[in-house]
């Protein structure tokens, strides 16, 4: 499961790192060290341009851009936005089979830039938080799928764009913390993953083991357990995760786990 991550880079830096056009229109959040489901966050997509009537110009080259989306996939056919609370993650093993994920996987894929993600190691009744990150400071790129949704009760309201993070079996030392992890797309595969004309990405649904072997497993304070806490101290290494903020610490573990 991926239920929390950190995203501290601004759109200008992400646009340079991902060679993308910034189309966040000032809607991007400031640095967020405790990103949780239902928040609006920056993603990376690649789409063909549209004409004045909204028709896709498939003969025109696709453009890579930064877009703001809401975390928690709400399929276009959903009757209620609350569906997204149960679709924060998508299992790589079944993504191509389930109706909510099959079409987005084929046609609407994105990257979710992150400085790292949090996971909890269970030891008896204790859950110790870790922050998984790249030692070189570059972003991790989670594989995501997205969809658009319009409230059937308010059809004149702007459409909502939502996404889900694909997860897979943990690899290498990451299994010491948890049995699942977000699917990370290596830089060498960004173009293939984002390609709007490519519908088969089965070969990309495996983690890049060479990159996973470099990931730092950093023990951090359990202040991250509380969604109200936010700041750079949440990703700082501690010798042992300490009980600094027990109030509300069970909030994470009540999240649905697709």
Secondary structure, DSSP 8 states (H G I E B T S, - for coil): ---EEEE---HHHHHHHTT-EE--TT---S-EEEEETT-EEEEEEEE--B-TT--B-TTS--EEEEEEEEES---TT-SSGGGGGG-SEEETTTTTTSHHHHHHHHH-EEEEEESEEEEEEEETTEEEEEEEEETT---EEEEEEEEEE--TT-TTS--EEEEEEEEEE--GGGGGT-SEEE-B--GGGHHHHH-TT----GGGSS--HHHHTTEEEEE--GGGGSTT--SGGGGS--SS---S--TTTTTGGGS---
